Each structure stands twice: as structure tokens, then as C-alpha cells.
Amino acid sequence: MKKIAVMFVCTGNICRSPMAEAVIRKMVTDKGLSDKFLIASSGTGRWHVGEPPHVGTRLILSENKIEVSGKRAQQLKSQDFQDYDYVIAMDQENVEDVQYYFKQKVRRLMEFAPPGYPLDVPDPYYEHNFEEVFKLVNAGCEGLLTYILEHEGL
């Protein structure tokens, strides 16, 4: 059986998208579905390729008992649009970058969150608001996973 492939995209692949990758991976594992999913993340830019997630991302994930070790930043590639069923951006700027560079339409993570949440996950790189970002990512990932499970018949 083909795995359901999910790729999260942010700007540098060190803050938001690796956080979403780790959060949804834990959710999938907790539901006993890890053998049915392929989950990854990447960035639209190449500035951080090869680097581990930002220390703020690692700390907030650790505080919430979510594993992220071994992750290294990578850049989004054209092939990813063939390899992944769901390519999910963190904010409108990421959506626009994907449309500009790859001519692909993608959805934002927070489109899957309950009403009342903002549509963009802010970049915590400069603001260091990792706790707020974690709450948004968690809500978005819960909604996305529910959507995928319903649409994939799981």
C-alpha cells in the first residue's frame, strides 16, 4: 500500500515546518498509523540546508515530549510535488514563493485549524514566539490529520 505523503514548507526549514513535521508525526504514531504515512518538511530557501532545527523549535518540542532529532534542513524541489500528496505551507509568503518558483498551488496549514485561528503561522525566527507558534502548529496539524484521515478513508 502506498503511504500518504505529507510535506510541510516554510522559509528556511528550521523553525515552523520541522515543528509541524514532528508534531504530526507524533500524532500519527499515537494513532498507530505511522506505517501509513511519509512525513517530511523543507524550505523555500537554501540558507539553512543541512542545519538542525532552530534551538527554539527543539526546546518547545522537547518540552512537549516530541522527538525531532536527526532532522536537517532541506530545500523544496520540483520532484516533491510528484512524491508528496499534500504539500502544506506555513504562511501566505510561502504559498506565493511556491507558486512563483514551482507554479504549484498549495494550501496553508491553518486552513485546517478550527475557526478563530489566524491563517498564517508567524515565523518565530526573529520574534522567538515559539510557544505561540507551537499552539498554532498543533491546532493546524490536528485539523490536517483529521482531513487526511477522512479523505484517504482511514
OpenMM code with the backbone's topology and positions (N, CA, C; nanometers):
from openmm import Vec3, app, unit

residues = "MET LYS LYS ILE ALA VAL MET PHE VAL CYS THR GLY ASN ILE CYS ARG SER PRO MET ALA GLU ALA VAL ILE ARG LYS MET VAL THR ASP LYS GLY LEU SER ASP LYS PHE LEU ILE ALA SER SER GLY THR GLY ARG TRP HIS VAL GLY GLU PRO PRO HIS VAL GLY THR ARG LEU ILE LEU SER GLU ASN LYS ILE GLU VAL SER GLY LYS ARG ALA GLN GLN LEU LYS SER GLN ASP PHE GLN ASP TYR ASP TYR VAL ILE ALA MET ASP GLN GLU ASN VAL GLU ASP VAL GLN TYR TYR PHE LYS GLN LYS VAL ARG ARG LEU MET GLU PHE ALA PRO PRO GLY TYR PRO LEU ASP VAL PRO ASP PRO TYR TYR GLU HIS ASN PHE GLU GLU VAL PHE LYS LEU VAL ASN ALA GLY CYS GLU GLY LEU LEU THR TYR ILE LEU GLU HIS GLU GLY LEU".split()
positions = [
    Vec3(0.0838, -0.1192, 0.0000),
    Vec3(0.0000, 0.0000, 0.0000),
    Vec3(0.0880, 0.1251, 0.0000),
    Vec3(0.0543, 0.2206, -0.0863),
    Vec3(0.1284, 0.3461, -0.0945),
    Vec3(0.1044, 0.4273, 0.0324),
    Vec3(0.2118, 0.4853, 0.0821),
    Vec3(0.1995, 0.5706, 0.2007),
    Vec3(0.1428, 0.7061, 0.1614),
    Vec3(0.0710, 0.7667, 0.2544),
    Vec3(0.0215, 0.9033, 0.2365),
    Vec3(0.1387, 0.9952, 0.2686),
    Vec3(0.1794, 1.0743, 0.1701),
    Vec3(0.2996, 1.1563, 0.1842),
    Vec3(0.2623, 1.3026, 0.2084),
    Vec3(0.3168, 1.3592, 0.3166),
    Vec3(0.2877, 1.4965, 0.3574),
    Vec3(0.4193, 1.5730, 0.3697),
    Vec3(0.4272, 1.6876, 0.3013),
    Vec3(0.5451, 1.7749, 0.3062),
    Vec3(0.5028, 1.9117, 0.3586),
    Vec3(0.5660, 1.9545, 0.4688),
    Vec3(0.5420, 2.0881, 0.5228),
    Vec3(0.6501, 2.1814, 0.4699),
    Vec3(0.6109, 2.3056, 0.4395),
    Vec3(0.7045, 2.4014, 0.3809),
    Vec3(0.7004, 2.5335, 0.4564),
    Vec3(0.8193, 2.5825, 0.4940),
    Vec3(0.8316, 2.7187, 0.5455),
    Vec3(0.9469, 2.7852, 0.4708),
    Vec3(1.0041, 2.8876, 0.5260),
    Vec3(1.1064, 2.9623, 0.4547),
    Vec3(1.2422, 2.8929, 0.4575),
    Vec3(1.2930, 2.8616, 0.5771),
    Vec3(1.4273, 2.8049, 0.5875),
    Vec3(1.4338, 2.6615, 0.6335),
    Vec3(1.3190, 2.6032, 0.6715),
    Vec3(1.3107, 2.4654, 0.7202),
    Vec3(1.3889, 2.4433, 0.8491),
    Vec3(1.3876, 2.5447, 0.9366),
    Vec3(1.4498, 2.5251, 1.0679),
    Vec3(1.3551, 2.5565, 1.1841),
    Vec3(1.2438, 2.6241, 1.1578),
    Vec3(1.1521, 2.6600, 1.2667),
    Vec3(1.0154, 2.5940, 1.2514),
    Vec3(0.9331, 2.6481, 1.1638),
    Vec3(0.7926, 2.6071, 1.1568),
    Vec3(0.7700, 2.4718, 1.0903),
    Vec3(0.8268, 2.4500, 0.9734),
    Vec3(0.7965, 2.3246, 0.9036),
    Vec3(0.8539, 2.2015, 0.9740),
    Vec3(0.9756, 2.2069, 1.0316),
    Vec3(1.0184, 2.0891, 1.1071),
    Vec3(0.9352, 2.0680, 1.2334),
    Vec3(0.8823, 2.1779, 1.2895),
    Vec3(0.7935, 2.1658, 1.4044),
    Vec3(0.6663, 2.0922, 1.3622),
    Vec3(0.6078, 2.1324, 1.2504),
    Vec3(0.4869, 2.0664, 1.2010),
    Vec3(0.5148, 1.9208, 1.1660),
    Vec3(0.6284, 1.8951, 1.1040),
    Vec3(0.6669, 1.7576, 1.0708),
    Vec3(0.6707, 1.6711, 1.1965),
    Vec3(0.7350, 1.7214, 1.3007),
    Vec3(0.7480, 1.6445, 1.4245),
    Vec3(0.6135, 1.6289, 1.4956),
    Vec3(0.5342, 1.7343, 1.4967),
    Vec3(0.4039, 1.7305, 1.5653),
    Vec3(0.3113, 1.6291, 1.4993),
    Vec3(0.2986, 1.6352, 1.3680),
    Vec3(0.2053, 1.5431, 1.3025),
    Vec3(0.2594, 1.4004, 1.3042),
    Vec3(0.3908, 1.3858, 1.3012),
    Vec3(0.4484, 1.2511, 1.3110),
    Vec3(0.4108, 1.1867, 1.4439),
    Vec3(0.4159, 1.2657, 1.5523),
    Vec3(0.3757, 1.2128, 1.6834),
    Vec3(0.2272, 1.1783, 1.6847),
    Vec3(0.1450, 1.2640, 1.6256),
    Vec3(0.0007, 1.2374, 1.6199),
    Vec3(-0.0279, 1.1080, 1.5442),
    Vec3(0.0388, 1.0903, 1.4335),
    Vec3(0.0215, 0.9701, 1.3514),
    Vec3(0.0690, 0.8464, 1.4282),
    Vec3(0.1828, 0.8585, 1.4954),
    Vec3(0.2360, 0.7473, 1.5751),
    Vec3(0.1412, 0.7126, 1.6890),
    Vec3(0.0898, 0.8152, 1.7568),
    Vec3(-0.0028, 0.7922, 1.8683),
    Vec3(-0.1304, 0.7212, 1.8231),
    Vec3(-0.1682, 0.7385, 1.6964),
    Vec3(-0.2866, 0.6715, 1.6429),
    Vec3(-0.2531, 0.5343, 1.5829),
    Vec3(-0.1245, 0.4956, 1.5900),
    Vec3(-0.0835, 0.3666, 1.5359),
    Vec3(-0.0838, 0.3618, 1.3843),
    Vec3(-0.0635, 0.4775, 1.3206),
    Vec3(-0.0706, 0.4856, 1.1750),
    Vec3(0.0620, 0.5205, 1.1082),
    Vec3(0.1715, 0.5141, 1.1818),
    Vec3(0.2990, 0.5593, 1.1255),
    Vec3(0.3409, 0.4806, 1.0021),
    Vec3(0.2969, 0.3550, 0.9900),
    Vec3(0.3322, 0.2758, 0.8719),
    Vec3(0.2556, 0.3200, 0.7476),
    Vec3(0.1571, 0.4066, 0.7641),
    Vec3(0.0750, 0.4524, 0.6517),
    Vec3(0.1136, 0.5916, 0.6026),
    Vec3(0.2105, 0.6549, 0.6685),
    Vec3(0.2475, 0.7919, 0.6351),
    Vec3(0.3961, 0.8084, 0.6069),
    Vec3(0.4255, 0.9007, 0.5166),
    Vec3(0.5599, 0.9525, 0.4925),
    Vec3(0.5487, 1.1021, 0.5197),
    Vec3(0.6237, 1.1507, 0.6173),
    Vec3(0.6120, 1.2906, 0.6589),
    Vec3(0.7487, 1.3561, 0.6508),
    Vec3(0.7544, 1.4755, 0.5917),
    Vec3(0.8809, 1.5474, 0.5767),
    Vec3(0.8539, 1.6972, 0.5813),
    Vec3(0.9613, 1.7741, 0.5734),
    Vec3(0.9493, 1.9198, 0.5660),
    Vec3(1.0663, 1.9749, 0.4867),
    Vec3(1.0469, 2.0949, 0.4347),
    Vec3(1.1513, 2.1601, 0.3562),
    Vec3(1.1292, 2.3105, 0.3599),
    Vec3(1.2237, 2.3827, 0.3033),
    Vec3(1.2151, 2.5278, 0.2984),
    Vec3(1.2166, 2.5776, 0.1555),
    Vec3(1.1609, 2.6951, 0.1344),
    Vec3(1.1655, 2.7537, 0.0008),
    Vec3(1.3039, 2.8096, -0.0290),
    Vec3(1.3791, 2.8439, 0.0751),
    Vec3(1.5141, 2.8965, 0.0582),
    Vec3(1.6185, 2.7937, 0.0965),
    Vec3(1.7430, 2.8225, 0.0632),
    Vec3(1.8506, 2.7266, 0.0893),
    Vec3(1.9496, 2.7720, 0.1966),
    Vec3(1.9188, 2.8800, 0.2660),
    Vec3(2.0128, 2.9376, 0.3618),
    Vec3(2.0542, 2.8411, 0.4706),
    Vec3(1.9662, 2.7552, 0.5134),
    Vec3(1.9933, 2.6691, 0.6291),
    Vec3(2.0099, 2.5218, 0.5941),
    Vec3(2.0192, 2.4888, 0.4666),
    Vec3(2.0287, 2.3487, 0.4248),
    Vec3(2.1382, 2.2775, 0.5044),
    Vec3(2.1032, 2.1633, 0.5608),
    Vec3(2.1975, 2.0831, 0.6384),
    Vec3(2.1982, 2.1127, 0.7874),
    Vec3(2.1365, 2.2221, 0.8277),
    Vec3(2.1348, 2.2603, 0.9694),
    Vec3(2.0225, 2.1865, 1.0434),
    Vec3(2.0405, 2.1654, 1.1745),
    Vec3(1.9309, 2.1092, 1.2550),
    Vec3(1.8247, 2.2162, 1.2776),
    Vec3(1.7089, 2.1771, 1.3282),
    Vec3(1.6069, 2.2772, 1.3602),
    Vec3(1.6601, 2.3820, 1.4592),
    Vec3(1.6032, 2.4997, 1.4536),
    Vec3(1.6366, 2.6108, 1.5431),
    Vec3(1.6258, 2.5634, 1.6881),
    Vec3(1.7098, 2.6147, 1.7734),
    Vec3(1.7087, 2.5757, 1.9140),
    Vec3(1.5720, 2.6002, 1.9774),
    Vec3(1.5026, 2.7063, 1.9377),
    Vec3(1.3688, 2.7338, 1.9915),
    Vec3(1.2688, 2.6255, 1.9531),
    Vec3(1.2792, 2.5761, 1.8321),
    Vec3(1.1925, 2.4661, 1.7879),
    Vec3(1.2253, 2.3402, 1.8663),
    Vec3(1.3535, 2.3118, 1.8809),
    Vec3(1.3934, 2.1912, 1.9545),
    Vec3(1.3475, 2.1976, 2.0995),
    Vec3(1.3585, 2.3146, 2.1615),
    Vec3(1.3188, 2.3293, 2.3023),
    Vec3(1.1684, 2.3109, 2.3221),
    Vec3(1.0865, 2.3764, 2.2390),
    Vec3(0.9415, 2.3656, 2.2575),
    Vec3(0.8940, 2.2237, 2.2278),
    Vec3(0.9555, 2.1577, 2.1319),
    Vec3(0.9189, 2.0190, 2.1045),
    Vec3(0.9595, 1.9292, 2.2208),
    Vec3(1.0781, 1.9509, 2.2742),
    Vec3(1.1252, 1.8727, 2.3880),
    Vec3(1.0332, 1.8913, 2.5095),
    Vec3(0.9928, 2.0158, 2.5348),
    Vec3(0.9012, 2.0441, 2.6459),
    Vec3(0.7694, 1.9685, 2.6311),
    Vec3(0.7322, 1.9399, 2.5070),
    Vec3(0.6069, 1.8698, 2.4794),
    Vec3(0.6291, 1.7227, 2.4450),
    Vec3(0.7497, 1.6744, 2.4759),
    Vec3(0.7852, 1.5329, 2.4573),
    Vec3(0.7649, 1.4856, 2.3132),
    Vec3(0.8113, 1.5706, 2.2199),
    Vec3(0.8040, 1.5390, 2.0773),
    Vec3(0.9457, 1.5340, 2.0220),
    Vec3(0.9775, 1.4266, 1.9555),
    Vec3(1.1120, 1.3997, 1.9044),
    Vec3(1.1354, 1.4688, 1.7706),
    Vec3(1.2543, 1.5271, 1.7542),
    Vec3(1.2911, 1.5911, 1.6274),
    Vec3(1.4374, 1.5622, 1.5920),
    Vec3(1.5038, 1.4768, 1.6688),
    Vec3(1.6461, 1.4521, 1.6457),
    Vec3(1.6689, 1.3913, 1.5074),
    Vec3(1.7811, 1.4278, 1.4488),
    Vec3(1.8179, 1.3757, 1.3180),
    Vec3(1.7688, 1.4606, 1.2014),
    Vec3(1.6765, 1.5507, 1.2265),
    Vec3(1.6232, 1.6359, 1.1200),
    Vec3(1.7294, 1.7353, 1.0753),
    Vec3(1.7434, 1.7511, 0.9442),
    Vec3(1.8325, 1.8503, 0.8851),
    Vec3(1.7538, 1.9256, 0.7791),
    Vec3(1.7746, 2.0564, 0.7730),
    Vec3(1.7016, 2.1395, 0.6773),
    Vec3(1.7336, 2.0993, 0.5342),
    Vec3(1.6294, 2.1015, 0.4523),
    Vec3(1.6443, 2.0753, 0.3100),
    Vec3(1.5601, 2.1749, 0.2325),
    Vec3(1.5911, 2.1915, 0.1049),
    Vec3(1.5163, 2.2843, 0.0213),
    Vec3(1.4125, 2.2085, -0.0608),
    Vec3(1.2957, 2.2698, -0.0760),
    Vec3(1.1883, 2.2148, -0.1576),
    Vec3(1.2369, 2.1986, -0.3014),
    Vec3(1.1991, 2.0859, -0.3642),
    Vec3(1.2388, 2.0574, -0.5022),
    Vec3(1.1141, 2.0322, -0.5869),
    Vec3(1.1271, 2.0472, -0.7162),
    Vec3(1.0154, 2.0193, -0.8079),
    Vec3(0.9636, 1.8775, -0.7908),
    Vec3(1.0531, 1.7824, -0.7710),
    Vec3(1.0152, 1.6422, -0.7573),
    Vec3(0.9215, 1.6190, -0.6389),
    Vec3(0.9310, 1.7049, -0.5379),
    Vec3(0.8461, 1.6888, -0.4195),
    Vec3(0.6971, 1.6949, -0.4547),
    Vec3(0.6630, 1.7662, -0.5603),
    Vec3(0.5219, 1.7772, -0.5986),
    Vec3(0.4701, 1.6490, -0.6631),
    Vec3(0.5600, 1.5629, -0.7079),
    Vec3(0.5203, 1.4308, -0.7560),
    Vec3(0.5231, 1.3290, -0.6420),
    Vec3(0.6153, 1.3475, -0.5490),
    Vec3(0.6362, 1.2497, -0.4423),
    Vec3(0.5420, 1.2658, -0.3229),
    Vec3(0.4866, 1.3837, -0.3047),
    Vec3(0.4033, 1.4116, -0.1873),
    Vec3(0.2589, 1.4410, -0.2274),
    Vec3(0.1660, 1.3809, -0.1547),
    Vec3(0.0232, 1.4002, -0.1802),
    Vec3(-0.0255, 1.5345, -0.1284),
    Vec3(0.0319, 1.5778, -0.0180),
    Vec3(-0.0077, 1.7033, 0.0456),
    Vec3(0.1182, 1.7864, 0.0682),
    Vec3(0.1254, 1.9041, 0.0048),
    Vec3(0.2332, 1.9990, 0.0295),
    Vec3(0.1673, 2.1178, 0.0985),
    Vec3(0.2073, 2.1409, 0.2231),
    Vec3(0.1374, 2.2352, 0.3110),
    Vec3(0.2323, 2.3473, 0.3545),
    Vec3(0.1944, 2.4709, 0.3235),
    Vec3(0.2760, 2.5880, 0.3562),
    Vec3(0.2368, 2.6470, 0.4914),
    Vec3(0.3302, 2.7192, 0.5502),
    Vec3(0.3069, 2.7786, 0.6819),
    Vec3(0.2431, 2.9174, 0.6756),
    Vec3(0.2678, 2.9921, 0.5685),
    Vec3(0.2080, 3.1257, 0.5591),
    Vec3(0.1891, 3.1654, 0.4131),
    Vec3(0.1265, 3.2793, 0.3926),
    Vec3(0.0955, 3.3260, 0.2573),
    Vec3(0.2225, 3.3519, 0.1766),
    Vec3(0.3273, 3.4011, 0.2402),
    Vec3(0.4529, 3.4239, 0.1691),
    Vec3(0.5082, 3.2924, 0.1138),
    Vec3(0.4997, 3.1855, 0.1921),
    Vec3(0.5437, 3.0542, 0.1444),
    Vec3(0.4585, 3.0082, 0.0269),
    Vec3(0.3271, 3.0309, 0.0346),
    Vec3(0.2362, 2.9960, -0.0753),
    Vec3(0.2790, 3.0688, -0.2027),
    Vec3(0.3045, 3.1976, -0.1900),
    Vec3(0.3434, 3.2780, -0.3061),
    Vec3(0.4788, 3.2344, -0.3610),
    Vec3(0.5735, 3.2009, -0.2743),
    Vec3(0.7039, 3.1523, -0.3202),
    Vec3(0.6886, 3.0218, -0.3982),
    Vec3(0.6063, 2.9313, -0.3467),
    Vec3(0.5839, 2.8030, -0.4151),
    Vec3(0.5189, 2.8275, -0.5511),
    Vec3(0.4212, 2.9163, -0.5550),
    Vec3(0.3558, 2.9463, -0.6825),
    Vec3(0.4543, 3.0090, -0.7809),
    Vec3(0.5390, 3.0985, -0.7335),
    Vec3(0.6345, 3.1677, -0.8199),
    Vec3(0.7423, 3.0727, -0.8725),
    Vec3(0.8049, 2.9974, -0.7831),
    Vec3(0.9182, 2.9129, -0.8216),
    Vec3(0.8779, 2.7796, -0.8842),
    Vec3(0.7629, 2.7258, -0.8422),
    Vec3(0.7262, 2.5912, -0.8862),
    Vec3(0.5953, 2.5851, -0.9653),
    Vec3(0.5249, 2.6982, -0.9734),
    Vec3(0.3973, 2.7033, -1.0455),
    Vec3(0.2980, 2.6006, -0.9913),
    Vec3(0.2997, 2.5823, -0.8595),
    Vec3(0.2123, 2.4870, -0.7918),
    Vec3(0.1260, 2.5595, -0.6894),
    Vec3(0.0050, 2.5127, -0.6749),
    Vec3(-0.0842, 2.5666, -0.5716),
    Vec3(-0.0713, 2.4787, -0.4475),
    Vec3(-0.0602, 2.5433, -0.3333),
    Vec3(-0.0542, 2.4722, -0.2056),
    Vec3(-0.1486, 2.5404, -0.1077),
    Vec3(-0.1828, 2.4677, -0.0058),
    Vec3(-0.2687, 2.5226, 0.0997),
    Vec3(-0.1849, 2.5537, 0.2227),
    Vec3(-0.2376, 2.6437, 0.3060),
    Vec3(-0.1712, 2.6780, 0.4316),
    Vec3(-0.2207, 2.5849, 0.5415),
    Vec3(-0.1322, 2.5519, 0.6326),
    Vec3(-0.1655, 2.4639, 0.7437),
    Vec3(-0.2878, 2.5116, 0.8207),
    Vec3(-0.2953, 2.6405, 0.8464),
    Vec3(-0.4005, 2.6913, 0.9323),
    Vec3(-0.5387, 2.6930, 0.8655),
    Vec3(-0.5448, 2.6627, 0.7368),
    Vec3(-0.6748, 2.6439, 0.6718),
    Vec3(-0.7471, 2.5221, 0.7306),
    Vec3(-0.6718, 2.4339, 0.7946),
    Vec3(-0.7281, 2.3122, 0.8519),
    Vec3(-0.7610, 2.3269, 1.0005),
    Vec3(-0.7216, 2.4390, 1.0605),
    Vec3(-0.7469, 2.4629, 1.2030),
    Vec3(-0.8934, 2.5033, 1.2234),
    Vec3(-0.9423, 2.4898, 1.3460),
    Vec3(-1.0799, 2.5337, 1.3741),
    Vec3(-1.0953, 2.6840, 1.3490),
    Vec3(-1.2186, 2.7298, 1.3304),
    Vec3(-1.2428, 2.8735, 1.3125),
    Vec3(-1.1855, 2.9538, 1.4298),
    Vec3(-1.1449, 3.0751, 1.3988),
    Vec3(-1.0936, 3.1638, 1.5021),
    Vec3(-0.9422, 3.1735, 1.5057),
    Vec3(-0.8747, 3.0857, 1.4336),
    Vec3(-0.7288, 3.0910, 1.4272),
    Vec3(-0.6865, 3.1769, 1.3087),
    Vec3(-0.5680, 3.2396, 1.3167),
    Vec3(-0.5174, 3.3140, 1.2007),
    Vec3(-0.4812, 3.2150, 1.0889),
    Vec3(-0.4754, 3.2629, 0.9667),
    Vec3(-0.4427, 3.1748, 0.8538),
    Vec3(-0.2928, 3.1522, 0.8367),
    Vec3(-0.2119, 3.2391, 0.8945),
    Vec3(-0.0667, 3.2250, 0.8841),
    Vec3(-0.0056, 3.1832, 1.0173),
    Vec3(0.0947, 3.0959, 1.0091),
    Vec3(0.1772, 3.0642, 1.1254),
    Vec3(0.2946, 3.1613, 1.1175),
    Vec3(0.3080, 3.2536, 1.2136),
    Vec3(0.4168, 3.3512, 1.2065),
    Vec3(0.5533, 3.2847, 1.2217),
    Vec3(0.6530, 3.3437, 1.1584),
    Vec3(0.7889, 3.2907, 1.1653),
    Vec3(0.8520, 3.3321, 1.2983),
    Vec3(0.8856, 3.2360, 1.3846),
    Vec3(0.9415, 3.2702, 1.5160),
    Vec3(1.0920, 3.3002, 1.5127),
    Vec3(1.1520, 3.2991, 1.3962),
    Vec3(1.2969, 3.3172, 1.3840),
    Vec3(1.3431, 3.4469, 1.4509),
    Vec3(1.2705, 3.5554, 1.4305),
    Vec3(1.3106, 3.6843, 1.4884),
    Vec3(1.2365, 3.7176, 1.6179),
    Vec3(1.1099, 3.6778, 1.6262),
    Vec3(1.0278, 3.7125, 1.7426),
    Vec3(1.0473, 3.6158, 1.8595),
    Vec3(1.0976, 3.4980, 1.8322),
    Vec3(1.1196, 3.3941, 1.9334),
    Vec3(0.9902, 3.3564, 2.0072),
    Vec3(0.8771, 3.3616, 1.9361),
    Vec3(0.7465, 3.3266, 1.9928),
    Vec3(0.7146, 3.1795, 1.9638),
    Vec3(0.8047, 3.0920, 2.0029),
    Vec3(0.7925, 2.9504, 1.9719),
    Vec3(0.6736, 2.8836, 2.0397),
    Vec3(0.6378, 2.9303, 2.1593),
    Vec3(0.5231, 2.8712, 2.2279),
    Vec3(0.3940, 2.9008, 2.1520),
    Vec3(0.3762, 3.0248, 2.1091),
    Vec3(0.2588, 3.0624, 2.0291),
    Vec3(0.2561, 2.9825, 1.8985),
    Vec3(0.3691, 2.9739, 1.8329),
    Vec3(0.3788, 2.9006, 1.7061),
    Vec3(0.3462, 2.7533, 1.7276),
    Vec3(0.3937, 2.6955, 1.8374),
    Vec3(0.3629, 2.5552, 1.8663),
    Vec3(0.2126, 2.5344, 1.8800),
    Vec3(0.1441, 2.6251, 1.9502),
    Vec3(-0.0015, 2.6122, 1.9676),
    Vec3(-0.0728, 2.6166, 1.8328),
    Vec3(-0.0298, 2.7069, 1.7456),
    Vec3(-0.0899, 2.7170, 1.6125),
    Vec3(-0.0618, 2.5913, 1.5303),
    Vec3(0.0630, 2.5479, 1.5307),
    Vec3(0.1012, 2.4289, 1.4545),
    Vec3(0.0233, 2.3076, 1.5039),
    Vec3(0.0099, 2.2947, 1.6337),
    Vec3(-0.0633, 2.1818, 1.6907),
    Vec3(-0.2093, 2.1821, 1.6431),
    Vec3(-0.2744, 2.2979, 1.6489),
    Vec3(-0.4146, 2.3092, 1.6044),
    Vec3(-0.4260, 2.2793, 1.4549),
    Vec3(-0.3339, 2.3327, 1.3763),
    Vec3(-0.3359, 2.3085, 1.2328),
    Vec3(-0.3117, 2.1631, 1.1988),
    Vec3(-0.2177, 2.1001, 1.2671),
    Vec3(-0.1864, 1.9592, 1.2414),
    Vec3(-0.3017, 1.8676, 1.2816),
    Vec3(-0.3689, 1.8987, 1.3911),
    Vec3(-0.4861, 1.8188, 1.4310),
    Vec3(-0.5922, 1.8236, 1.3215),
    Vec3(-0.6194, 1.9434, 1.2718),
    Vec3(-0.7184, 1.9591, 1.1665),
    Vec3(-0.6755, 1.8940, 1.0361),
    Vec3(-0.5490, 1.9096, 1.0012),
    Vec3(-0.4974, 1.8483, 0.8783),
    Vec3(-0.5055, 1.6968, 0.8859),
    Vec3(-0.4653, 1.6397, 0.9981),
    Vec3(-0.4695, 1.4947, 1.0119),
    Vec3(-0.6130, 1.4437, 1.0034),
    Vec3(-0.7059, 1.5123, 1.0663),
    Vec3(-0.8472, 1.4746, 1.0568),
    Vec3(-0.8929, 1.4786, 0.9107),
    Vec3(-0.8564, 1.5845, 0.8410),
    Vec3(-0.8906, 1.5994, 0.6990),
    Vec3(-0.8331, 1.4840, 0.6166),
    Vec3(-0.7060, 1.4540, 0.6364),
    Vec3(-0.6406, 1.3471, 0.5601),
    Vec3(-0.7068, 1.2128, 0.5890),
    Vec3(-0.7294, 1.1828, 0.7157),
    Vec3(-0.7906, 1.0551, 0.7520),
    Vec3(-0.9280, 1.0393, 0.6883),
    Vec3(-1.0055, 1.1461, 0.6863),
    Vec3(-1.1380, 1.1410, 0.6231),
    Vec3(-1.1270, 1.1234, 0.4713),
    Vec3(-1.0382, 1.2007, 0.4089),
    Vec3(-1.0264, 1.1989, 0.2629),
    Vec3(-0.9527, 1.0761, 0.2088),
    Vec3(-0.8734, 1.0137, 0.2919),
    Vec3(-0.7992, 0.8947, 0.2487),
    Vec3(-0.8680, 0.7657, 0.2935),
    Vec3(-0.9800, 0.7817, 0.3641),
    Vec3(-1.0563, 0.6647, 0.4070),
    Vec3(-0.9910, 0.5819, 0.5161),
    Vec3(-0.9167, 0.6467, 0.6030),
    Vec3(-0.8514, 0.5753, 0.7146),
    Vec3(-0.9304, 0.5903, 0.8429),
] * unit.nanometer
topology = app.Topology()
chain = topology.addChain("A")
for resn in residues:
    res = topology.addResidue(resn, chain)
    for name in ("N", "CA", "C"):
        topology.addAtom(name, app.Element.getBySymbol(name[0]), res)
